[in-house]
């Protein structure tokens, strides 16, 4: 069974085709183009499809998918067995819920701490008994650099360095901003991991998002480093699991 899944984020849209649980096609684009979706529908025998979106503007794409596949309207009300204790499920981000579903389905019975280092940095904890109470949302790296420039008179806009860049010493204004933002974010991520790891040192730490490679490099010396798993397609995997779950429910 081939499934087409789309994650429309704040910065880019990610498009993937899965055959069962195997990723056979992936692309990231700055803007979702219905013509590209039409091409994929021709290129692959797509059976199921779904979208996670931060907005409701993908009407044309949804109409295409409804016409040429078994389209599933993804929402936080789709639940494959998670004990969702989030107080306001209707305001829970669809991408966050897709990641929790991915962890639940791909790591059954295991506690998972999920970090998405993208435009924002989000943290979500799935307990081993499938309980989910929520998590937290913080500023992403680029947003931190932009905020320092925007809210001050004299601080320059510093661009985010590459994933392999070392964190510099703050010997001038430019490097002081780099160190403050980058080292501060690393300490934040490590601190958020440390609490669930201290309670359960077998917990899986799943990290995804565009800045995940940077944090993976920076976290190598921490005691929990062996528990950190890079899952670059976690949202897309979660959406694929939604299709599989809904297919079983209806057949």
C-alpha positions as CSV (number, residue, x, y, z in Angstrom):
1,X,0.0,0.0,0.0
2,X,1.4,3.4,-1.0
3,X,0.5,6.4,1.1
4,X,1.1,10.1,0.4
5,X,1.6,12.3,3.4
6,X,2.2,16.0,3.7
7,X,3.5,18.1,6.6
8,X,3.0,21.8,6.0
9,X,5.2,23.6,8.5
10,X,6.0,27.2,9.3
11,X,9.1,27.3,7.0
12,X,8.8,24.4,4.5
13,X,6.4,21.7,3.4
14,X,7.5,18.1,3.5
15,X,6.1,15.6,1.1
16,X,6.6,11.8,1.4
17,X,5.4,8.6,-0.2
18,X,5.5,5.4,1.9
19,X,5.1,1.8,0.8
20,X,3.9,0.3,4.0
21,X,6.5,1.7,6.5
22,X,9.2,2.2,3.9
23,X,9.9,5.8,2.8
24,X,10.2,5.7,-1.0
25,X,10.0,9.4,-1.9
26,X,10.8,12.6,0.1
27,X,11.1,16.2,-0.7
28,X,11.0,19.5,1.1
29,X,9.7,22.6,-0.6
30,X,9.2,26.2,0.4
31,X,5.6,26.3,-1.0
32,X,3.2,23.4,-1.6
33,X,2.3,23.2,-5.3
34,X,-0.8,21.2,-6.3
35,X,0.9,20.4,-9.6
36,X,3.6,18.5,-7.8
37,X,1.0,16.6,-5.8
38,X,-0.7,15.7,-9.1
39,X,2.6,14.4,-10.4
40,X,3.1,12.1,-7.4
41,X,-0.5,10.8,-7.7
42,X,0.4,9.7,-11.3
43,X,3.9,8.4,-10.4
44,X,2.8,6.1,-7.5
45,X,-0.3,3.9,-6.9
46,X,-1.4,6.1,-4.0
47,X,-4.1,4.5,-1.8
48,X,-4.2,6.7,1.3
49,X,-3.3,10.3,2.0
50,X,-3.4,12.9,4.7
51,X,-2.0,16.3,5.6
52,X,-0.8,18.0,8.8
53,X,-0.9,21.8,8.3
54,X,-0.4,24.9,10.4
55,X,-3.0,26.6,8.3
56,X,-6.3,25.8,6.4
57,X,-5.2,27.1,3.0
58,X,-4.4,23.8,1.3
59,X,-7.9,23.5,-0.2
60,X,-6.8,22.6,-3.8
61,X,-4.4,20.0,-2.6
62,X,-7.0,18.4,-0.3
63,X,-9.5,18.3,-3.2
64,X,-6.9,16.5,-5.4
65,X,-6.3,13.9,-2.7
66,X,-10.0,13.4,-2.0
67,X,-10.5,12.8,-5.8
68,X,-7.6,10.4,-6.3
69,X,-7.0,8.6,-3.0
70,X,-8.7,7.6,0.3
71,X,-8.1,10.9,2.0
72,X,-8.1,11.1,5.8
73,X,-8.8,14.5,7.5
74,X,-6.2,14.4,10.2
75,X,-7.1,15.8,13.6
76,X,-6.2,15.3,17.2
77,X,-9.4,13.3,17.5
78,X,-7.7,10.4,15.6
79,X,-6.2,8.3,18.3
80,X,-4.7,4.8,17.9
81,X,-4.7,4.1,21.7
82,X,-2.9,7.0,23.4
83,X,-4.2,8.2,26.8
84,X,-4.4,11.8,25.8
85,X,-4.6,14.0,28.9
86,X,-3.9,17.3,27.1
87,X,-6.4,19.8,28.5
88,X,-7.1,21.5,25.1
89,X,-6.8,18.8,22.4
90,X,-8.3,21.1,19.8
91,X,-5.4,23.6,20.2
92,X,-2.7,20.9,20.2
93,X,-0.6,21.3,17.1
94,X,-1.2,18.6,14.5
95,X,2.5,18.1,13.9
96,X,3.0,17.5,17.7
97,X,0.2,15.0,17.7
98,X,1.6,13.2,14.6
99,X,5.0,12.8,16.4
100,X,3.4,11.4,19.5
101,X,1.5,8.9,17.3
102,X,4.7,7.9,15.5
103,X,6.4,7.3,18.8
104,X,3.5,5.2,20.1
105,X,3.3,3.1,17.0
106,X,7.0,2.7,16.2
107,X,8.2,2.2,19.8
108,X,5.3,0.3,21.4
109,X,5.4,0.1,25.2
110,X,8.4,2.4,25.5
111,X,8.7,5.8,27.1
112,X,9.7,8.4,24.5
113,X,10.8,12.0,24.9
114,X,10.2,13.8,21.6
115,X,12.1,17.0,20.6
116,X,11.4,18.9,17.4
117,X,14.1,21.4,16.7
118,X,12.6,23.5,13.9
119,X,11.2,27.0,13.7
120,X,10.2,26.4,17.3
121,X,11.6,23.8,19.7
122,X,8.9,21.6,21.1
123,X,9.2,18.9,23.8
124,X,6.6,16.1,24.3
125,X,6.7,13.1,26.6
126,X,4.9,9.9,25.9
127,X,4.9,7.6,28.9
128,X,5.5,3.8,28.6
129,X,1.9,3.2,29.5
130,X,0.9,5.4,26.5
131,X,-0.1,8.3,28.7
132,X,0.4,11.8,27.2
133,X,0.1,14.9,29.3
134,X,1.6,17.4,26.8
135,X,4.8,19.2,26.7
136,X,6.2,22.7,26.0
137,X,7.1,25.1,23.2
138,X,10.2,27.2,23.0
139,X,11.9,29.5,20.5
140,X,13.9,27.9,17.7
141,X,17.5,28.9,17.0
142,X,16.8,31.3,14.1
143,X,13.9,32.9,16.1
144,X,16.3,33.6,19.0
145,X,18.8,35.3,16.7
146,X,16.1,37.4,15.1
147,X,14.6,38.3,18.4
148,X,17.9,39.8,19.7
149,X,18.1,41.9,16.6
150,X,14.5,43.0,16.5
151,X,14.1,44.0,20.2
152,X,17.4,45.9,20.6
153,X,18.8,49.0,19.1
154,X,22.4,47.9,18.4
155,X,22.6,44.2,18.3
156,X,23.2,42.9,14.8
157,X,21.3,40.0,13.1
158,X,23.5,37.0,13.3
159,X,22.8,34.1,11.0
160,X,22.4,30.6,12.3
161,X,25.6,28.6,11.6
162,X,25.7,25.1,10.1
163,X,25.1,21.9,12.0
164,X,28.9,21.1,12.3
165,X,29.9,24.6,13.5
166,X,31.5,24.8,16.9
167,X,30.1,27.2,19.5
168,X,32.5,30.1,19.8
169,X,33.8,31.9,22.8
170,X,32.1,35.3,23.2
171,X,35.1,37.5,22.5
172,X,33.1,40.2,20.6
173,X,29.5,41.1,20.1
174,X,29.0,38.8,17.1
175,X,30.4,35.7,18.9
176,X,28.8,36.7,22.2
177,X,25.4,36.5,20.4
178,X,26.4,33.2,18.8
179,X,27.5,31.7,22.1
180,X,24.5,33.0,24.1
181,X,21.9,31.7,21.6
182,X,23.6,28.4,20.7
183,X,25.0,27.4,24.1
184,X,21.8,28.5,25.8
185,X,19.7,26.4,23.5
186,X,21.9,23.4,24.1
187,X,21.7,23.8,27.9
188,X,17.9,24.1,27.5
189,X,17.6,20.9,25.4
190,X,19.9,19.0,27.7
191,X,18.0,20.2,30.8
192,X,14.7,19.1,29.3
193,X,16.1,15.7,28.5
194,X,17.7,15.2,31.9
195,X,14.5,15.1,33.9
196,X,12.7,12.2,32.2
197,X,16.1,10.5,31.7
198,X,16.8,10.7,35.4
199,X,13.4,9.1,36.1
200,X,13.9,6.4,33.5
201,X,17.3,5.9,32.0
202,X,15.9,3.6,29.3
203,X,13.7,6.3,27.8
204,X,14.0,6.9,24.1
205,X,14.9,10.4,23.2
206,X,13.6,11.1,19.6
207,X,14.9,14.3,17.9
208,X,13.7,15.6,14.6
209,X,13.5,19.0,12.8
210,X,16.0,21.0,10.7
211,X,18.3,21.8,13.7
212,X,18.4,18.3,15.0
213,X,21.9,17.6,13.5
214,X,23.3,20.6,15.4
215,X,21.9,19.4,18.7
216,X,23.0,15.8,18.0
217,X,26.6,17.0,17.7
218,X,26.4,19.2,20.8
219,X,24.8,16.5,23.0
220,X,27.4,13.8,22.4
221,X,29.2,14.3,25.7
222,X,26.1,14.0,27.9
223,X,25.3,10.8,29.8
224,X,22.0,10.3,28.0
225,X,23.7,10.6,24.5
226,X,23.3,6.8,23.8
227,X,19.5,7.2,24.2
228,X,19.1,10.0,21.6
229,X,17.8,8.8,18.2
230,X,17.7,11.0,15.1
231,X,14.2,10.6,13.5
232,X,14.3,13.2,10.6
233,X,10.9,12.0,9.2
234,X,9.0,11.6,12.5
235,X,6.0,13.8,11.6
236,X,5.7,12.1,8.2
237,X,6.0,8.6,9.8
238,X,3.2,9.6,12.3
239,X,0.9,10.6,9.4
240,X,1.6,7.3,7.7
241,X,0.7,5.5,10.9
242,X,-2.6,7.4,11.0
243,X,-3.5,6.1,7.5
244,X,-2.6,2.5,8.5
245,X,-4.7,2.8,11.7
246,X,-7.7,4.3,10.0
247,X,-7.5,1.6,7.3
248,X,-7.7,-1.1,9.9
249,X,-10.5,0.6,11.7
250,X,-12.7,0.8,8.6
251,X,-11.9,-2.7,7.2
